[in-house]
Amino acid sequence: MSSPTPFGAPMLKHFSFFPNFKNLNHGMPSHLPRSYISLTNNIQTGSFGTHPLSVQYALHNLQSEAESRPDPFIRRTTPQALDLSRQEIASLLHVPKNEVVLVKNATTGVHTVLHNLGFKKGDVVLYFDTVYGAVERMLFSTVEMTGVALKKVEYRLPLHPEELVAKFMDAVRAAREEGLNVRATVFETIVSMPGVRFPFERLVEVCRAEGILSLIDGAHGIGHIPLDLGSLQPDFFTSNCHKWLYTPRGCAVLYVPLRHQHLIRTTLPTSWGYIPAPDSASTIGASTMQTAGGGKSAFESLFEFVATTDDTPYLCIPAAMKFRRETCGGDERIFAYLEELSNEAADIVAGELGTEVMQEPGIQHWRESLLRKCAMTTIRLPIPTQDGTDLSPDAGKKRVCMPLAADEVQGVCRWMQDTLVDEYDTFLPVFPHGGWLWTRLSAQVYLEKSDFEWVAPILGELCEQVGKKYQPEAKL
């Protein structure tokens, strides 16, 4: 076996980026035009991930095989290959294979769980202020469709994790005082915007003690940080494999422990594996796509064939795991490099801007911070906003202009993102939070410190240009 490829620039040969493109967001694809980025990254910007060439070859081979013998591939090859992929994921998460299935993305995973919980009058779902935008819209839709109540835990980063837990408990008590039953809570492993690690382990403990179902939206979890669901034992967990695990889009894991699998009776959309309630009319016929025998549970069979789609990204998980083991040297090596690089990069950029990295108050070194214990970091830009918060405690912080009005924020964020793409062939999300604009950095195995030393003065120049346009005299 050959030695692992060194991280940083030598790793670029394993990916298909354009020569001059720096993928600092892991990752907005380099071939997308400016108009697409402007329209889709409307303030809240996630990342879509990317996969190495070896996984791309595996994907193309699988797709060719599917087209050369469609029926045998879908009916016979896919169920067996799915089992191999599920075993790889189960081993990574330290859970049994019969507790994990594959879905298209984390949004689908969260929606599948919410759709199956069978909410009753008086139930309430709690979620947090920094929820991913698509998930919040899904929660609004769930309210309309089921009548469940919805309560948001309001907070502003940065703050200590225990303060966040305290705010959560305040929300639980307030809901119960209204006579509501706190049925479930949705929260992240790592928040998308701002990019910080969430105290998800602590919240799982609290939810268990309070008799509340924990639903973890781990969109940025698997392949990003170490995860041991066997020890943690959340009630539900979903995570995108195509963001940090290096599989093609879309591919995500949905974990449901045996104790809750009776709750999950349908996929989205409902398909051949649907499990009717005992008092429902029996369904007609059985799916010819389900594996004959094999000892699979109803839960496993439920997700084996969900309508007709291209599921070959699911089957690329073994190739992605091989890349991580052989080319990268294993998960521990990846995790350590990403965390170290993201935090070194954050200090480089914050130093250039004269601002700070988002972390708990009073932290002296990033290694003491839970918020920074991941591969994404968030740096304040010296551009304040008028968002209804009291800026007086921040009066001494560096700023290049007067606070942006609410109707100016989106335009400034979009201009900065577009300029990074058009003039510098890179991309970083820019977004408002807590009275300031921020940017988020993502470390990856193909990046190194010099990439962030390159982008730091570019961000400084963009901030200065914003400052010149929004000086006090320019607003008179």
C-alpha positions, 0 to 999 in steps of 0.5 A, a space after each residue: 500500500 502506498 503512503 498517504 498523500 500529504 495534506 494541502 496542495 499535493 492533495 489537489 491532484 485527487 480532485 477536479 477543481 479548475 487550476 486557478 480556483 480556490 475552494 475555500 467553502 467546501 464547496 461551491 462548485 467552481 463552474 457555477 456562474 455568478 448569477 447562480 451564486 447570487 440567486 442561491 446563496 441569499 444571505 444563508 449559504 451552506 456548502 455542497 461538498 465535493 468528491 475526489 476523482 477516485 469516487 467520481 470514477 466509481 460513480 461513473 462506473 456504477 452509472 454505466 453498469 446501471 444503464 447497461 443492465 437496468 433491471 438486474 442492477 436495480 433489482 439485484 445489484 443495488 440492494 446488495 451494494 446498499 448493504 455494503 454502504 450501510 455497513 461502512 456508515 454503521 461502523 463509522 458511527 459505532 452503531 449496528 447496520 440495522 439502525 442506519 439507512 440512506 436518504 438523499 440529504 439531511 433535509 429529507 432525513 429531518 422531514 422523514 422523522 417529523 412526518 412520522 412522529 404523529 403529532 397530537 394537539 398540545 404537542 410542541 417542537 422546539 428549535 434554535 435561532 441558528 437553525 438552517 433556513 430550509 429546516 425552519 421552513 420545513 418546521 413551518 410546513 409541519 405546523 400547517 400540516 399537523 397543527 403542532 406548536 412551534 417554539 424557537 430558542 432565541 440566542 445570540 452567538 457567541 456564548 458559553 454552551 451551558 448558557 445555551 442549554 440554560 436558554 433551552 431549559 427556559 424554553 422547555 419550562 415556558 412551554 410546559 407552563 402553557 400546558 404544552 407537551 414538548 415532544 421533540 427538539 431539532 438541533 445541529 451538530 455544527 451550525 451552518 451559519 455561523 459555522 460553529 460546533 453546537 453542544 449537541 452531546 449535552 443537549 442529547 443528555 438534557 433531552 433524555 432526562 426531560 423525556 424529549 425526543 432529540 432530532 439531530 440535523 447533523 448536515 455537517 457532521 459525518 466525516 467532519 468530526 468524530 461521532 459515536 452514536 452508539 455511546 451518545 444514543 440520540 433519538 434520531 440523527 441524520 447527516 449528509 455524506 456528500 458534504 464532508 465524507 466525499 461521496 457524490 450528491 445526494 447521499 445522507 445517512 438516517 439513524 433510527 435506533 431500534 427503540 424508535 423504528 416502530 415510529 417510522 412507517 413511511 419514506 418521503 415520498 411514500 413508496 413500496 416499503 410503506 408500513 400500514 397501521 394495524 387498523 389500516 386497509 392492507 396494501 395490494 401487492 408487494 414490491 418486486 424491488 425488495 430483496 428476497 429474504 436476507 432477514 431485513 427488518 421492515 425499517 430497513 426494507 422501507 428505505 431500500 427502494 424509494 421510487 425510481 431515482 439514481 441511487 448510485 451516490 449511495 453505492 459510492 460510500 465504500 469508495 469514499 471510505 477507501 479514499 479516506 483510509 488509503 489516500 488520506 491516512 484515516 479519519 483521525 488524521 483527517 479530523 486533526 488536520 481539519 480542526 488545526 487548519 480551520 483555527 489557524 486560518 481563522 486567526 490569520 484572517 481575524 489578525 489581518 482584519 483586526 477583528 476576532 473569531 467567534 468563540 466563547 467569551 473569555 477564551 484565551 486559546 482556540 483549543 479551549 473553545 467548544 464552538 471552534 472544535 470543528 473544521 469551520 470557523 467564523 470571523 467577524 468583518 468590521 462592518 456593523 449592521 442595524 438589526 435591532 440589537 444593542 450595539 453599545 457593548 461592541 462600540 470599541 470594536 473595529 469598524 469601517 463604516 456606520 451600521 448598515 441599514 436592514 435593506 442594505 445588508 443583503 446587497 453588501 453580502 451579495 456584492 462581496 460574494 460575487 466579487 470573490 467569485 468574479 475577480 478572485 475565483 474563490 467563494 466565501 459566505 458573508 452573512 449577518 449575525 448579532 449586529 455584524 457581518 461575518 464570514 465562514 472558513 472551511 478547512 479541507 485536506 486540499 487546503 493549507 495555511 497559504 490559501 488563507 494567507 492569500 484570501 485574508 488581505 482580499 477580504 480586508 480590501 473588500 471591507 475597505 471598499 464597503 467602508 468607503 461607500 457607507 461612510 457617515 457623509 455618504 449617507 447624508 
